[in-house]
Amino acid sequence: MAFAVINRAEIVPRELEALVSHEEDGAICTFIGQVRNHARGKQVSFLEYSAYASMAQKQLLDIAESAEAKWPVKVAIQHRLGKLGIGEASVCVAVSSPHRAVTFEACHWCIDALKADVPVWKKETCPDGSFWIEGENQWVETGEEREKG
């Protein structure tokens, strides 16, 4: 039942939760990543996400399917592309299972796998410029644009 999508549509967590919800399940764990107003000591005005969309879509689905193979869970994942303002959701992972412990573990695994493996790039725009984020702690000043997904 794994579901995964990468697109420009607004993330509505209840819709992803509905995809994984089943009357036999007693727990749904939902992770929502949202745009914050600061990063690495700088004010952030907005973020822009781009991706190698077809590969990212495949890898998101692979993550959801792998989680479903590893645990007795149902998984739905959505990642946004494009320009996102402060407070907007950029990613959502919803996981359901009969019991809560498994949902927490699988949800945590899914978001970690997504961050490590899916070709999605983030550009932070601050009052003093824009920076592509390369890895967890490295800023690369923009000079040329990446392909938009």
Backbone bond lengths (Angstrom), bond angles and torsions (degrees), N, CA, C in turn:
res aa  C-N    CA-C-N  psi(-1)  N-CA   C-N-CA  omega(-1)  CA-C   N-CA-C  phi
1 M - - - 1.448 - - 1.512 110.96 -
2 A 1.288 118.78 0.03 1.463 122.71 -175.66 1.526 111.24 -48.00
3 F 1.336 115.28 138.83 1.460 122.14 178.85 1.520 107.64 -131.51
4 A 1.330 116.38 137.44 1.462 120.93 175.60 1.516 108.87 -153.59
5 V 1.332 115.42 140.60 1.460 120.28 178.71 1.529 108.79 -150.04
6 I 1.323 115.31 145.40 1.459 121.73 171.50 1.518 105.87 -126.76
7 N 1.343 116.03 121.30 1.462 119.94 -175.27 1.529 110.40 -161.24
8 R 1.311 115.98 -173.69 1.462 121.46 -179.48 1.528 112.77 -97.17
9 A 1.315 117.11 1.65 1.465 121.24 -177.04 1.527 111.31 -72.00
10 E 1.320 115.10 145.93 1.456 120.55 175.46 1.525 109.49 -57.58
11 I 1.311 115.93 141.49 1.461 120.80 177.20 1.524 108.80 -85.46
12 V 1.320 115.36 125.60 1.464 122.33 176.17 1.533 106.31 -118.53
13 P 1.330 117.55 97.95 1.464 120.71 -174.50 1.528 114.03 -53.22
14 R 1.322 118.09 -38.08 1.469 120.21 -179.55 1.527 111.23 -60.77
15 E 1.335 117.63 -31.83 1.466 119.94 178.47 1.528 111.01 -68.21
16 L 1.325 117.15 -40.88 1.467 120.31 176.81 1.528 110.68 -67.80
17 E 1.328 116.24 -40.39 1.463 119.62 177.37 1.530 110.84 -61.68
18 A 1.329 117.12 -38.08 1.467 120.58 178.30 1.528 111.28 -63.93
19 L 1.326 117.05 -32.87 1.466 120.38 178.90 1.530 112.59 -66.06
20 V 1.327 116.82 -31.29 1.467 120.14 -177.18 1.527 113.16 -100.95
21 S 1.316 116.96 -12.59 1.459 121.04 -176.52 1.527 111.36 -69.17
22 H 1.319 115.36 135.55 1.463 121.54 177.16 1.522 107.11 -147.74
23 E 1.310 116.74 146.33 1.465 120.39 -175.48 1.527 113.56 -62.87
24 E 1.317 118.48 -17.42 1.470 120.44 177.81 1.529 112.12 -83.82
25 D 1.315 117.17 -11.25 1.464 120.99 -177.65 1.524 111.59 -92.91
26 G 1.332 115.16 139.16 1.451 120.79 178.94 1.517 113.70 -105.29
27 A 1.334 116.85 -1.49 1.465 119.32 -176.51 1.522 110.83 -147.63
28 I 1.324 114.63 139.87 1.466 122.40 168.87 1.520 106.42 -129.32
29 C 1.317 115.86 125.95 1.461 121.94 175.44 1.519 107.20 -110.45
30 T 1.326 116.27 127.64 1.460 120.98 -178.96 1.516 109.48 -123.50
31 F 1.319 116.32 127.23 1.459 122.42 172.80 1.517 107.53 -105.99
32 I 1.327 116.36 130.28 1.465 121.84 175.93 1.518 107.49 -124.16
33 G 1.326 116.35 120.48 1.458 121.08 172.80 1.515 107.67 -94.70
34 Q 1.319 117.15 131.47 1.458 119.99 -178.92 1.523 110.95 -129.14
35 V 1.312 115.57 159.50 1.465 122.39 -179.12 1.526 108.61 -74.53
36 R 1.337 115.68 123.98 1.465 119.49 176.92 1.525 109.82 -100.57
37 N 1.314 116.08 166.78 1.464 121.04 -172.96 1.527 114.12 -88.32
38 H 1.326 117.48 5.47 1.466 120.28 179.78 1.525 109.97 -153.33
39 A 1.307 115.01 158.18 1.466 121.61 174.57 1.522 108.23 -161.65
40 R 1.315 116.07 135.22 1.463 122.27 175.91 1.531 113.03 51.09
41 G 1.334 115.74 40.06 1.454 120.96 177.43 1.516 115.57 79.65
42 K 1.320 118.03 7.66 1.463 121.32 -179.97 1.521 110.26 -119.67
43 Q 1.329 115.21 148.58 1.457 120.86 172.97 1.529 108.43 -71.62
44 V 1.319 117.05 137.99 1.464 122.29 177.57 1.523 108.52 -110.26
45 S 1.328 116.66 131.30 1.463 121.79 178.43 1.525 111.30 -88.29
46 F 1.330 116.68 -43.46 1.462 122.86 176.91 1.522 108.77 -167.10
47 L 1.328 115.93 168.80 1.462 122.54 176.73 1.515 109.39 -119.87
48 E 1.328 115.50 153.45 1.458 121.19 171.06 1.520 107.59 -127.78
49 Y 1.328 115.26 127.94 1.462 121.30 177.94 1.520 109.24 -107.45
50 S 1.326 115.67 135.03 1.460 121.56 172.50 1.524 106.89 -132.85
51 A 1.325 116.06 166.03 1.462 119.27 -175.07 1.510 110.68 -159.39
52 Y 1.301 114.57 161.27 1.453 122.25 162.99 1.530 101.84 -83.86
53 A 1.344 116.33 87.43 1.462 122.88 -163.45 1.525 114.44 -58.13
54 S 1.323 118.61 -45.57 1.467 118.92 -176.96 1.530 111.35 -66.69
55 M 1.325 117.14 -39.52 1.462 119.93 177.69 1.530 110.30 -69.85
56 A 1.325 116.83 -41.53 1.462 120.48 179.32 1.526 110.80 -61.15
57 Q 1.328 116.84 -42.94 1.464 121.28 178.14 1.533 110.32 -58.41
58 K 1.322 116.53 -46.72 1.465 121.03 -179.80 1.525 110.87 -63.00
59 Q 1.321 116.90 -43.72 1.462 119.61 -178.17 1.526 112.09 -68.88
60 L 1.331 117.19 -36.37 1.468 119.40 175.61 1.529 110.36 -61.13
61 L 1.333 116.14 -44.94 1.461 119.73 178.98 1.531 110.89 -65.14
62 D 1.324 117.21 -39.30 1.472 120.51 176.63 1.531 111.10 -59.42
63 I 1.327 117.03 -40.87 1.466 121.35 178.70 1.521 109.95 -63.48
64 A 1.329 116.77 -48.12 1.468 120.54 -179.90 1.530 110.88 -60.84
65 E 1.325 116.66 -45.04 1.471 120.53 179.74 1.528 111.67 -66.41
66 S 1.320 117.34 -38.06 1.469 120.64 178.32 1.522 111.11 -64.27
67 A 1.327 116.50 -41.22 1.469 120.06 177.59 1.522 110.45 -63.07
68 E 1.328 116.23 -41.63 1.466 119.73 179.82 1.531 111.66 -67.14
69 A 1.322 117.44 -28.45 1.465 120.90 176.88 1.533 111.45 -77.35
70 K 1.327 115.98 -31.01 1.466 121.34 -175.41 1.532 112.64 -83.86
71 W 1.333 117.18 -34.99 1.465 122.70 -177.34 1.529 109.75 -128.12
72 P 1.324 118.34 161.35 1.469 121.07 174.56 1.535 110.17 -82.07
73 V 1.327 115.80 72.20 1.466 122.17 -174.09 1.524 110.52 -133.98
74 K 1.338 113.81 166.25 1.460 122.31 168.31 1.527 105.91 -119.62
75 V 1.348 117.45 139.16 1.466 121.50 -172.11 1.522 110.93 -130.38
76 A 1.337 115.57 137.77 1.466 122.71 171.46 1.528 107.60 -133.40
77 I 1.337 116.21 133.09 1.467 122.18 -177.65 1.523 108.95 -131.70
78 Q 1.338 116.45 137.38 1.467 121.66 171.26 1.519 108.51 -135.12
79 H 1.337 116.36 135.57 1.466 122.43 173.12 1.514 107.74 -125.66
80 R 1.315 116.69 136.07 1.465 121.48 179.80 1.513 112.03 -91.03
81 L 1.310 114.41 154.33 1.459 123.81 171.32 1.520 108.17 -119.84
82 G 1.328 115.66 162.24 1.454 120.47 176.32 1.517 112.56 97.47
83 K 1.332 114.91 -167.28 1.462 122.79 -176.65 1.526 109.92 -84.83
84 L 1.335 116.05 127.22 1.460 121.98 -179.39 1.518 109.82 -125.45
85 G 1.320 115.45 134.56 1.453 121.77 178.85 1.521 112.10 -85.80
86 I 1.306 115.18 169.59 1.458 122.19 178.65 1.533 108.88 -56.95
87 G 1.320 115.97 132.47 1.457 121.72 178.60 1.516 114.96 88.98
88 E 1.332 118.14 -10.97 1.462 119.79 179.15 1.524 110.55 -78.58
89 A 1.336 115.92 145.16 1.462 121.32 177.92 1.521 109.76 -75.32
90 S 1.330 115.94 132.60 1.466 121.51 178.51 1.524 111.92 -105.14
91 V 1.319 117.03 -25.99 1.462 121.30 -179.06 1.526 108.92 -151.20
92 C 1.329 115.21 147.27 1.461 120.32 176.29 1.521 108.73 -143.14
93 V 1.324 115.12 133.76 1.462 122.44 174.83 1.525 106.79 -124.71
94 A 1.329 117.01 122.94 1.464 121.97 176.31 1.522 108.25 -117.45
95 V 1.332 115.50 131.45 1.465 121.85 -177.64 1.529 108.35 -133.47
96 S 1.334 116.47 131.36 1.467 120.08 176.08 1.521 110.13 -120.92
97 S 1.331 114.37 154.13 1.460 121.78 -179.61 1.526 107.95 -165.01
98 P 1.325 117.30 163.46 1.457 118.73 175.51 1.536 113.31 -61.43
99 H 1.347 117.58 -27.41 1.467 120.45 -174.82 1.530 111.60 -133.00
100 R 1.332 116.61 147.16 1.465 122.48 -171.12 1.526 114.64 -65.86
101 A 1.317 118.93 -39.63 1.470 120.40 -174.59 1.523 111.42 -57.42
102 V 1.303 116.98 -42.29 1.462 121.38 -179.56 1.527 110.70 -66.90
103 T 1.335 117.25 -37.41 1.474 118.62 -179.60 1.519 110.98 -65.37
104 F 1.334 117.64 -41.25 1.465 120.19 178.05 1.527 111.00 -62.17
105 E 1.327 115.92 -47.20 1.462 120.72 -178.06 1.530 111.38 -62.26
106 A 1.316 117.10 -47.07 1.465 120.88 -178.28 1.526 111.66 -67.81
107 C 1.326 117.39 -40.00 1.467 120.56 179.03 1.528 110.20 -63.40
108 H 1.320 116.69 -44.95 1.465 121.66 178.33 1.528 110.40 -60.08
109 W 1.316 116.77 -44.96 1.466 121.44 178.96 1.528 110.64 -61.47
110 C 1.326 117.46 -43.37 1.477 121.26 -178.44 1.526 111.65 -61.65
111 I 1.324 118.18 -47.08 1.468 119.13 -177.06 1.526 110.07 -69.50
112 D 1.320 118.04 -36.25 1.466 119.65 176.52 1.529 111.19 -64.81
113 A 1.326 117.58 -42.10 1.469 121.15 178.10 1.522 110.56 -64.68
114 L 1.313 117.09 -41.18 1.467 121.53 178.07 1.529 110.22 -59.14
115 K 1.322 116.59 -50.47 1.469 120.58 -178.01 1.529 111.68 -62.33
116 A 1.331 117.36 -33.88 1.463 121.21 -176.88 1.524 113.42 -82.41
117 D 1.330 118.00 -33.57 1.462 120.17 -165.51 1.523 117.26 -117.06
118 V 1.311 118.67 -20.28 1.468 120.22 -172.22 1.533 110.02 -89.51
119 P 1.343 117.88 129.57 1.468 121.52 -177.21 1.530 113.01 -76.64
120 V 1.339 114.18 75.78 1.464 122.92 175.39 1.519 106.20 -120.52
121 W 1.343 116.00 133.02 1.462 120.77 -178.57 1.514 109.74 -116.67
122 K 1.336 114.54 145.99 1.459 121.27 -175.81 1.522 109.17 -121.34
123 K 1.334 115.01 129.85 1.462 120.41 173.36 1.522 107.65 -112.96
124 E 1.336 115.57 121.83 1.460 121.34 176.92 1.516 108.42 -93.55
125 T 1.320 115.81 131.24 1.455 120.31 175.11 1.519 108.03 -109.40
126 C 1.331 114.44 123.26 1.456 123.56 -178.75 1.527 107.89 -117.38
127 P 1.327 118.77 166.04 1.461 119.81 177.45 1.532 113.50 -56.41
128 D 1.353 117.82 -26.82 1.468 120.21 -177.98 1.527 113.46 -102.23
129 G 1.328 118.11 14.30 1.458 119.60 176.05 1.513 113.20 141.51
130 S 1.336 114.90 -179.52 1.460 121.70 179.55 1.519 109.36 -116.72
131 F 1.336 115.50 146.32 1.450 121.33 -176.24 1.518 110.10 -140.16
132 W 1.334 116.64 129.60 1.467 120.32 170.40 1.514 106.94 -77.72
133 I 1.301 116.85 135.59 1.455 121.23 177.72 1.521 108.01 -91.47
134 E 1.321 115.35 119.81 1.468 122.54 -179.94 1.515 106.99 -113.72
135 G 1.313 117.66 100.39 1.454 120.87 -175.87 1.515 109.88 80.41
136 E 1.313 116.33 -169.45 1.452 120.71 -173.52 1.530 114.23 -75.65
137 N 1.325 119.34 -31.13 1.461 119.74 -169.69 1.516 114.74 -132.13
138 Q 1.289 118.73 18.35 1.457 120.10 -173.97 1.519 110.75 -120.17
139 W 1.317 116.07 128.89 1.458 121.81 175.32 1.512 108.65 -101.60
140 V 1.305 116.59 139.56 1.454 122.21 174.11 1.515 106.58 -125.82
141 E 1.333 116.60 115.40 1.458 120.16 -178.24 1.521 109.89 -61.62
142 T 1.326 115.60 139.03 1.462 119.00 -177.06 1.512 110.54 -75.16
143 G 1.302 114.27 141.55 1.447 121.61 174.30 1.512 108.66 -136.27
144 E 1.314 114.90 -35.61 1.451 120.28 177.76 1.518 108.28 -134.24
145 E 1.300 116.23 149.87 1.455 122.18 -177.40 1.516 111.58 -81.38
146 R 1.313 116.37 144.96 1.462 121.74 171.57 1.524 108.03 -84.40
147 E 1.306 115.16 159.59 1.467 121.47 177.23 1.522 109.41 -63.99
148 K 1.303 117.52 128.20 1.464 121.76 177.65 1.516 109.26 -79.79
149 G 1.328 116.30 138.48 1.461 121.42 -178.37 1.489 114.12 -82.71
